Amino acid sequence: MKGYALLVGVNKVDVKHYGTGKNLCCSLNDTNTLIKFLLSSKLYNKDNIRIKNAVNAKWDAVKSEIQDIQNLANNDPEGAYVFLYFSGHGASLMPIDKQFLCFYDRMVMEDEIQSQIQGFNENCKVFITLDACYSAGIINSPELKGYFTGLPGKNPRDFSETYDLFRDIYDPIYDAYEIYEFVPEAEINYLCAAAENKKTKVGPNCQSNSRFTGRFASYWSTADRNSNYQYFYDLFSSTPGSTVTPFIFNEKSDFFSTTYPLIFKKTNHGTTN
């Protein structure tokens, strides 16, 4: 099995579109940390790790990278393990009942993201990790829909205002996916930093990781190598004083119930249904 990865760190966004830079200085640290972990797994080489940070994290550029990885991974005779990671802002807009990830140039609706993920075929095992507020809402599940609008009032413009100002962009996208159904062929596992109505926490300073990605890296380093993904996830909620309780969603879990995250050592710990 060969590893492919796309790491996206949106530490700032286009002021003209969002009304403010909404800086998240930890996002670049997050992607840099995960590069080291991916390379240490021996499944990845530098050529198969794609990175989009800051002004390069525009949706069309990220989408192009996903499609390029799909072309390689879908046809890899060894089988493919794909790690997709995002660190940045998330938004949940109640009036239209949609969730978004905030890329540099614009907010990207849940359906747009799902439609790209759907391009992976049965040859692929896809692990998606989202370090963003309200990120569980990106998952297409009826019980996971938005409860919160925008960011706190201290920001010059919240995300709902951005949507209203740029309806010429967002309304056609909303209409295009009105009857969209997410039916992936690949085995997929999600790890989201927050429930659909919860915010995440930034790191203590700009030299650190975000709280979620910091714990992700720590647990990845120290977890029992005989464990499976569910054991890995359980560490988030079982650690005393943990400020992060991520949301886990197994679209298809057979593969992920019998392997350790990014190590691929078989386990006897059972399933994660």
Order of alpha helices (4+ residues) and beta strands (2+ residues): beta-alpha-alpha-beta-alpha-beta-beta-beta-beta-alpha-beta-alpha-alpha-beta-alpha-alpha-beta
